[in-house]
Amino acid sequence: MIRFSCPVRIRPDAWFWLGLALLGTVLGAGIPCGAAAQPADVQSLLDRGATAGADVEQMRTVVERARQAGLSNEATAALLDPAVALAEQNLPTKPLLSKTLEGLAKQVPPSRMQPVLRQYRIYTEEADQVVAQWTQRDRVRQMLDTEGGDPPVPTAQADDRARLVTAVTETQQQGIPSGQVQSFLSGLPEGVKRRPVPMEEVAAAVNVLPDLPRNGASPETATRLLTAALDAGYDTESLRQLPSALQSARQNSNRPIDALAQGTAQAIAQGTPATSVLQSLFQGSFPGGGPPAGVGNGPPGDPPGNGKPPDGGPPDNPPGGGNGNGGA
């Protein structure tokens, strides 16, 4: 998913095609695909995708939506090609095909879709290399594997790896430099002492990585916060809630996001349970009762420790994803 810099907060799945949709209208020209038989180039791509293990039904949906939009055979084939190329490298294709369908639904011209899809393919290939190099490290394997337990199911292991590759891909698409992602991953074996850490949770943390700096946290603070959360056993839903919880705390308390994130990281490291951390943030207060030493909990310029949590009660719908065990 592509996100462009904009002060208005937009639903994550709308970012990918928003900028492109503003630049073009529907491409109405072209020869519609015949309903009776697929042209050779499109059909060959469907066959190659099926052989490589891609979701053929999803690919056929792309072909049908392209036909309905009046796209030419050549344009349709160009939309399928990046996904087939990924499938033939045993890389995840569903995210790319989903974005293709989203672009068709938003009536983005193929001439603008094609280079973006090709770029997404390149990011996916690069992400696969990052994940491959990371998972080859002995300390990473020790962090991810269950010592003395049953070996992981190959299908589940492949699915988890695909999630991490997709997370790294989309994080880069959202403007986080590859080096920052690699630095975050590289520091996990040292920062996470709990064993094992499911790769699914690592993927969830990587997915959150762009949202924290966007809200105002420094990259260093974002890394420290997510590392502490993984070490404390936060589940995927608790990790996903951290950015919105911090944003709620900023709005309710007028405290800087970076200070809130530092206080949250410290509270997590001290063993404050996930449910308490998230509830405190949604209420606008520092988890654990106060900020880290030397960090003010009021607006910029206020001396440390002069702010107090608001007196309001818990939110109408308290966070339901706080299943992590905090200090476990």
The 8 nearest C-alpha neighbors of each residue, nearest first, counted from 0:
[[1, 15, 169, 14, 172, 12, 2, 173],
 [0, 2, 15, 172, 14, 173, 3, 16],
 [3, 1, 14, 173, 15, 0, 4, 172],
 [4, 2, 5, 1, 14, 18, 173, 15],
 [3, 5, 2, 6, 7, 213, 173, 174],
 [4, 6, 7, 3, 8, 9, 2, 14],
 [7, 5, 8, 4, 9, 3, 213, 214],
 [8, 6, 5, 9, 4, 10, 3, 14],
 [7, 9, 6, 10, 5, 11, 4, 14],
 [10, 8, 7, 11, 13, 14, 12, 5],
 [9, 11, 13, 12, 8, 14, 2, 7],
 [12, 10, 13, 14, 9, 0, 2, 15],
 [13, 11, 14, 10, 15, 0, 9, 1],
 [14, 12, 11, 10, 15, 17, 16, 9],
 [15, 13, 2, 17, 1, 12, 16, 11],
 [16, 14, 1, 0, 13, 2, 17, 12],
 [15, 17, 19, 14, 18, 20, 102, 13],
 [18, 16, 14, 20, 19, 15, 13, 21],
 [19, 17, 21, 20, 16, 22, 3, 14],
 [18, 20, 16, 22, 21, 17, 107, 111],
 [19, 21, 107, 17, 22, 18, 23, 16],
 [20, 22, 19, 18, 23, 17, 24, 16],
 [23, 21, 19, 20, 18, 24, 107, 111],
 [24, 22, 20, 21, 108, 107, 25, 19],
 [25, 23, 108, 26, 107, 106, 20, 22],
 [24, 26, 106, 108, 27, 107, 23, 68],
 [25, 27, 108, 28, 24, 109, 70, 69],
 [26, 28, 25, 69, 29, 68, 70, 24],
 [29, 27, 26, 69, 30, 70, 71, 31],
 [30, 28, 71, 70, 69, 31, 27, 26],
 [29, 31, 71, 32, 70, 69, 28, 72],
 [32, 30, 69, 66, 71, 70, 33, 29],
 [31, 33, 66, 72, 34, 30, 71, 37],
 [34, 32, 35, 36, 31, 37, 38, 66],
 [33, 35, 36, 32, 37, 66, 31, 63],
 [36, 34, 33, 37, 32, 38, 31, 63],
 [37, 35, 34, 33, 38, 32, 42, 39],
 [36, 38, 42, 41, 39, 33, 32, 35],
 [39, 37, 41, 40, 42, 36, 72, 32],
 [38, 40, 42, 41, 43, 37, 44, 36],
 [41, 39, 43, 42, 38, 44, 76, 72],
 [42, 40, 76, 44, 43, 38, 39, 45],
 [41, 43, 45, 39, 44, 40, 37, 38],
 [44, 42, 46, 40, 45, 41, 39, 47],
 [43, 45, 47, 41, 42, 46, 48, 40],
 [46, 44, 42, 48, 43, 47, 49, 41],
 [47, 45, 43, 49, 44, 48, 42, 50],
 [48, 46, 44, 50, 49, 45, 43, 51],
 [47, 49, 53, 45, 51, 83, 46, 50],
 [48, 50, 46, 52, 47, 51, 53, 55],
 [49, 51, 47, 48, 52, 46, 53, 87],
 [52, 50, 48, 87, 86, 49, 53, 47],
 [51, 53, 49, 50, 48, 86, 54, 89],
 [54, 52, 48, 49, 86, 55, 51, 92],
 [55, 53, 57, 56, 58, 52, 93, 49],
 [54, 56, 58, 57, 49, 53, 59, 48],
 [57, 55, 59, 58, 54, 60, 61, 53],
 [56, 58, 60, 55, 54, 59, 61, 96],
 [57, 59, 55, 61, 60, 56, 54, 62],
 [60, 58, 62, 56, 61, 57, 55, 63],
 [59, 61, 57, 63, 58, 62, 64, 56],
 [60, 62, 58, 64, 59, 63, 65, 100],
 [63, 61, 59, 65, 60, 64, 66, 75],
 [62, 64, 66, 60, 65, 61, 59, 67],
 [65, 63, 67, 61, 66, 62, 60, 68],
 [64, 66, 68, 62, 63, 67, 70, 61],
 [67, 65, 63, 69, 68, 64, 32, 31],
 [66, 68, 64, 69, 65, 63, 70, 31],
 [67, 69, 65, 66, 70, 64, 27, 103],
 [70, 68, 31, 66, 67, 29, 27, 65],
 [71, 69, 29, 65, 68, 66, 31, 74],
 [70, 72, 29, 30, 74, 73, 31, 75],
 [73, 71, 75, 74, 32, 76, 70, 38],
 [72, 74, 76, 71, 75, 77, 40, 41],
 [75, 73, 77, 71, 76, 72, 70, 78],
 [76, 74, 72, 78, 77, 73, 65, 71],
 [75, 77, 79, 41, 73, 78, 74, 80],
 [78, 76, 74, 80, 75, 79, 73, 113],
 [77, 79, 75, 76, 80, 113, 74, 81],
 [80, 78, 76, 77, 82, 81, 83, 75],
 [79, 81, 83, 77, 82, 78, 76, 84],
 [82, 80, 84, 83, 79, 117, 120, 85],
 [83, 81, 85, 84, 92, 80, 79, 86],
 [84, 82, 86, 48, 80, 85, 81, 87],
 [83, 85, 81, 87, 82, 86, 80, 88],
 [86, 84, 90, 82, 88, 83, 87, 92],
 [85, 87, 89, 83, 88, 90, 51, 84],
 [86, 88, 51, 84, 85, 89, 83, 90],
 [87, 89, 85, 86, 90, 84, 51, 124],
 [90, 88, 86, 87, 85, 91, 51, 52],
 [89, 91, 85, 86, 88, 92, 161, 87],
 [92, 90, 161, 93, 86, 85, 89, 94],
 [93, 91, 82, 95, 94, 86, 96, 85],
 [92, 94, 96, 95, 97, 91, 54, 53],
 [95, 93, 97, 96, 92, 98, 91, 165],
 [94, 96, 98, 97, 92, 93, 99, 82],
 [97, 95, 99, 93, 98, 94, 92, 100],
 [98, 96, 94, 100, 99, 95, 93, 101],
 [99, 97, 101, 95, 100, 96, 102, 94],
 [98, 100, 96, 102, 97, 101, 95, 103],
 [101, 99, 103, 97, 98, 102, 61, 104],
 [100, 102, 98, 104, 99, 103, 97, 105],
 [101, 103, 105, 99, 107, 100, 104, 98],
 [102, 104, 106, 100, 105, 101, 107, 99],
 [105, 103, 101, 106, 102, 100, 107, 64],
 [104, 106, 102, 103, 107, 101, 20, 16],
 [107, 105, 103, 25, 104, 102, 108, 24],
 [106, 108, 20, 102, 105, 103, 25, 109],
 [109, 107, 26, 25, 110, 111, 106, 23],
 [110, 108, 112, 111, 113, 107, 74, 26],
 [109, 111, 108, 112, 113, 114, 74, 107],
 [112, 110, 109, 108, 113, 114, 19, 107],
 [111, 113, 109, 115, 110, 114, 116, 108],
 [112, 114, 116, 115, 111, 110, 109, 78],
 [115, 113, 117, 116, 112, 118, 111, 110],
 [116, 114, 118, 112, 117, 113, 119, 111],
 [117, 115, 119, 113, 118, 114, 112, 120],
 [116, 118, 114, 120, 119, 115, 81, 113],
 [119, 117, 115, 121, 120, 116, 114, 122],
 [120, 118, 116, 122, 121, 117, 123, 115],
 [119, 121, 117, 123, 118, 122, 81, 116],
 [122, 120, 118, 124, 123, 119, 125, 117],
 [121, 123, 119, 125, 168, 124, 120, 126],
 [124, 122, 126, 120, 168, 121, 125, 119],
 [123, 125, 121, 127, 126, 122, 120, 128],
 [124, 126, 122, 128, 127, 123, 121, 129],
 [127, 125, 123, 129, 128, 164, 124, 168],
 [128, 126, 124, 130, 125, 129, 164, 131],
 [127, 129, 131, 125, 126, 130, 132, 124],
 [130, 128, 126, 132, 127, 131, 133, 125],
 [129, 131, 133, 127, 128, 132, 134, 126],
 [132, 130, 128, 134, 133, 129, 127, 135],
 [131, 133, 135, 129, 130, 134, 128, 136],
 [134, 132, 130, 135, 131, 136, 129, 139],
 [133, 135, 131, 136, 132, 139, 130, 140],
 [136, 134, 132, 133, 131, 137, 140, 139],
 [137, 135, 139, 134, 138, 133, 140, 132],
 [138, 136, 140, 139, 141, 135, 134, 142],
 [139, 137, 141, 140, 136, 188, 142, 189],
 [138, 140, 142, 136, 141, 137, 188, 134],
 [139, 141, 137, 143, 142, 138, 144, 134],
 [142, 140, 138, 139, 144, 143, 137, 195],
 [141, 143, 139, 195, 140, 194, 144, 196],
 [142, 144, 196, 195, 140, 141, 197, 139],
 [145, 143, 141, 195, 140, 142, 146, 196],
 [146, 144, 148, 195, 147, 143, 194, 149],
 [147, 145, 148, 144, 141, 195, 194, 149],
 [146, 148, 145, 149, 150, 144, 195, 141],
 [149, 147, 145, 146, 150, 144, 151, 195],
 [148, 150, 151, 147, 145, 146, 152, 144],
 [149, 151, 148, 152, 145, 144, 153, 147],
 [152, 150, 153, 156, 149, 155, 144, 154],
 [151, 153, 155, 154, 156, 150, 157, 149],
 [154, 152, 156, 155, 157, 151, 158, 150],
 [155, 153, 157, 156, 152, 158, 151, 159],
 [154, 156, 158, 152, 157, 153, 159, 151],
 [155, 157, 153, 159, 154, 158, 152, 160],
 [158, 156, 160, 154, 155, 159, 153, 161],
 [159, 157, 155, 161, 160, 156, 154, 162],
 [160, 158, 162, 156, 161, 157, 199, 198],
 [159, 161, 157, 163, 162, 158, 156, 164],
 [160, 162, 158, 164, 159, 163, 91, 165],
 [163, 161, 159, 165, 160, 164, 166, 202],
 [162, 164, 202, 166, 160, 165, 161, 167],
 [165, 163, 161, 167, 126, 166, 162, 127],
 [166, 164, 168, 162, 163, 167, 161, 169],
 [165, 167, 163, 206, 169, 168, 164, 202],
 [168, 166, 170, 164, 165, 126, 169, 163],
 [169, 167, 165, 123, 122, 166, 171, 126],
 [168, 170, 172, 171, 166, 167, 0, 165],
 [169, 171, 167, 173, 172, 168, 175, 166],
 [172, 170, 175, 174, 173, 169, 168, 176],
 [171, 173, 169, 1, 170, 174, 168, 0],
 [174, 172, 170, 2, 171, 1, 175, 169],
 [173, 175, 171, 172, 176, 170, 209, 2],
 [174, 176, 171, 170, 173, 209, 177, 179],
 [177, 175, 178, 179, 171, 174, 180, 170],
 [176, 178, 180, 179, 181, 171, 175, 167],
 [179, 177, 181, 176, 180, 182, 175, 183],
 [180, 178, 182, 176, 181, 177, 183, 175],
 [181, 179, 183, 177, 182, 178, 184, 176],
 [180, 182, 178, 184, 179, 183, 185, 177],
 [183, 181, 179, 185, 180, 184, 178, 186],
 [184, 182, 180, 181, 186, 185, 222, 179],
 [183, 185, 181, 187, 186, 182, 180, 133],
 [184, 186, 182, 183, 187, 181, 188, 133],
 [187, 185, 183, 184, 189, 188, 190, 182],
 [186, 188, 190, 189, 184, 191, 185, 226],
 [189, 187, 191, 190, 186, 139, 138, 142],
 [188, 190, 187, 186, 191, 192, 185, 138],
 [191, 189, 187, 188, 186, 226, 192, 230],
 [190, 192, 230, 187, 188, 193, 189, 226],
 [191, 193, 230, 190, 194, 189, 188, 142],
 [194, 192, 230, 191, 195, 196, 231, 142],
 [195, 193, 196, 142, 192, 143, 145, 141],
 [194, 196, 143, 142, 145, 144, 193, 197],
 [195, 197, 143, 194, 142, 198, 193, 200],
 [198, 196, 199, 200, 143, 195, 201, 144],
 [197, 199, 201, 200, 159, 202, 196, 143],
 [198, 200, 202, 197, 201, 159, 203, 162],
 [199, 201, 203, 202, 198, 235, 197, 204],
 [200, 202, 198, 204, 203, 199, 205, 197],
 [203, 201, 163, 199, 205, 200, 204, 166],
 [202, 204, 200, 206, 201, 205, 235, 199],
 [205, 203, 207, 201, 206, 202, 225, 238],
 [206, 204, 208, 202, 207, 203, 166, 201],
 [205, 207, 203, 166, 204, 208, 202, 170],
 [208, 206, 204, 205, 210, 209, 239, 203],
 [207, 209, 205, 206, 210, 211, 204, 221],
 [210, 208, 211, 207, 212, 170, 175, 213],
 [211, 209, 213, 207, 208, 212, 242, 214],
 [210, 212, 214, 213, 216, 209, 242, 221],
 [213, 211, 216, 215, 214, 217, 210, 209],
 [212, 214, 210, 211, 215, 209, 216, 217],
 [215, 213, 211, 212, 216, 210, 256, 246],
 [214, 216, 212, 256, 213, 257, 211, 217],
 [217, 215, 257, 212, 211, 256, 221, 214],
 [216, 218, 220, 219, 212, 221, 257, 215],
 [219, 217, 221, 220, 212, 222, 216, 211],
 [220, 218, 222, 217, 221, 223, 216, 224],
 [219, 221, 223, 217, 222, 218, 224, 216],
 [222, 220, 218, 224, 219, 223, 211, 216],
 [221, 223, 219, 220, 225, 224, 226, 183],
 [222, 224, 220, 226, 221, 225, 227, 219],
 [225, 223, 264, 221, 227, 226, 222, 220],
 [226, 224, 228, 227, 222, 223, 229, 221],
 [225, 227, 223, 229, 228, 224, 222, 230],
 [226, 228, 230, 224, 225, 229, 268, 264],
 [229, 227, 225, 231, 230, 226, 233, 224],
 [230, 228, 226, 232, 231, 227, 233, 225],
 [229, 231, 191, 227, 228, 232, 193, 226],
 [232, 230, 325, 228, 326, 229, 233, 327],
 [231, 233, 229, 323, 230, 324, 325, 234],
 [234, 232, 323, 228, 229, 231, 237, 238],
 [233, 235, 323, 237, 236, 322, 232, 238],
 [234, 236, 238, 200, 237, 203, 239, 233],
 [235, 237, 320, 239, 238, 234, 240, 321],
 [238, 236, 320, 321, 240, 234, 239, 235],
 [239, 237, 235, 236, 240, 241, 204, 233],
 [238, 240, 236, 237, 241, 235, 207, 203],
 [241, 239, 237, 238, 243, 242, 244, 236],
 [240, 242, 244, 238, 243, 239, 245, 237],
 [243, 241, 245, 244, 240, 211, 246, 210],
 [244, 242, 246, 245, 240, 241, 247, 239],
 [243, 245, 241, 247, 281, 280, 246, 242],
 [246, 244, 248, 242, 247, 243, 280, 241],
 [247, 245, 243, 249, 248, 244, 242, 250],
 [246, 248, 244, 250, 245, 281, 249, 243],
 [283, 249, 247, 280, 245, 251, 246, 250],
 [248, 250, 253, 246, 254, 252, 247, 251],
 [249, 251, 247, 248, 253, 252, 246, 283],
 [252, 250, 283, 248, 249, 253, 247, 282],
 [251, 253, 283, 254, 249, 250, 248, 284],
 [254, 252, 249, 250, 298, 251, 297, 255],
 [255, 253, 298, 297, 249, 252, 296, 256],
 [254, 256, 258, 257, 249, 259, 298, 253],
 [257, 255, 259, 215, 258, 216, 260, 249],
 [256, 258, 216, 260, 259, 255, 215, 261],
 [259, 257, 261, 255, 260, 256, 294, 262],
 [260, 258, 256, 262, 257, 261, 263, 255],
 [259, 261, 263, 257, 258, 262, 256, 264],
 [262, 260, 258, 264, 263, 259, 257, 220],
 [263, 261, 290, 259, 265, 291, 260, 264],
 [262, 264, 260, 266, 265, 261, 286, 259],
 [265, 263, 224, 261, 267, 262, 266, 227],
 [264, 266, 268, 262, 263, 267, 269, 261],
 [265, 267, 263, 269, 268, 287, 264, 271],
 [268, 266, 264, 271, 270, 269, 265, 263],
 [267, 269, 265, 270, 266, 227, 264, 231],
 [270, 268, 266, 267, 271, 265, 326, 287],
 [326, 269, 271, 267, 268, 325, 272, 266],
 [270, 272, 267, 325, 266, 269, 326, 287],
 [325, 273, 271, 275, 274, 324, 326, 270],
 [272, 274, 325, 276, 321, 323, 275, 277],
 [273, 275, 321, 277, 272, 276, 278, 322],
 [276, 274, 278, 272, 273, 277, 279, 271],
 [277, 275, 286, 273, 279, 274, 278, 272],
 [276, 278, 280, 274, 279, 275, 273, 281],
 [277, 279, 281, 275, 280, 276, 274, 282],
 [280, 278, 282, 284, 276, 286, 277, 281],
 [281, 279, 248, 283, 277, 282, 244, 278],
 [280, 282, 278, 244, 247, 283, 279, 248],
 [283, 281, 279, 280, 284, 278, 313, 248],
 [248, 282, 284, 251, 280, 252, 281, 279],
 [285, 283, 308, 279, 280, 282, 286, 248],
 [284, 286, 289, 288, 290, 279, 287, 262],
 [287, 285, 276, 279, 288, 263, 266, 284],
 [286, 288, 266, 289, 285, 271, 276, 275],
 [287, 289, 286, 285, 290, 284, 308, 266],
 [290, 288, 285, 287, 286, 291, 262, 304],
 [291, 289, 262, 294, 296, 285, 292, 295],
 [292, 290, 262, 294, 293, 265, 289, 261],
 [291, 293, 294, 290, 303, 295, 304, 289],
 [292, 294, 303, 291, 295, 290, 304, 302],
 [295, 293, 303, 292, 291, 290, 258, 296],
 [303, 296, 294, 302, 297, 304, 301, 293],
 [297, 295, 306, 254, 304, 290, 303, 294],
 [296, 298, 254, 306, 295, 301, 299, 253],
 [297, 299, 254, 253, 301, 300, 255, 296],
 [300, 298, 301, 297, 255, 254, 295, 296],
 [299, 301, 298, 302, 297, 295, 303, 296],
 [300, 302, 299, 297, 298, 295, 303, 305],
 [303, 301, 295, 305, 300, 304, 297, 296],
 [295, 304, 302, 294, 305, 293, 296, 301],
 [303, 305, 306, 295, 296, 302, 290, 289],
 [306, 304, 303, 302, 297, 307, 296, 301],
 [307, 305, 297, 296, 304, 308, 295, 303],
 [306, 308, 309, 305, 284, 304, 296, 297],
 [307, 309, 284, 310, 283, 306, 285, 252],
 [310, 308, 311, 307, 283, 284, 282, 252],
 [309, 311, 308, 312, 282, 307, 313, 283],
 [312, 310, 309, 313, 282, 314, 308, 283],
 [311, 313, 310, 314, 282, 309, 315, 278],
 [312, 314, 282, 315, 317, 311, 278, 281],
 [315, 313, 317, 316, 312, 282, 281, 278],
 [316, 314, 317, 313, 312, 318, 281, 282],
 [315, 317, 314, 318, 319, 313, 281, 278],
 [318, 316, 314, 315, 319, 313, 278, 281],
 [319, 317, 320, 316, 321, 278, 277, 274],
 [318, 320, 321, 317, 322, 316, 236, 237],
 [319, 321, 236, 237, 322, 318, 240, 234],
 [320, 322, 274, 237, 273, 323, 319, 318],
 [323, 321, 320, 234, 324, 237, 273, 274],
 [322, 324, 233, 234, 232, 273, 321, 325],
 [323, 325, 327, 272, 232, 326, 273, 322],
 [272, 326, 324, 273, 231, 271, 270, 327],
 [270, 325, 327, 231, 324, 272, 271, 267],
 [326, 324, 325, 231, 232, 270, 272, 323]]
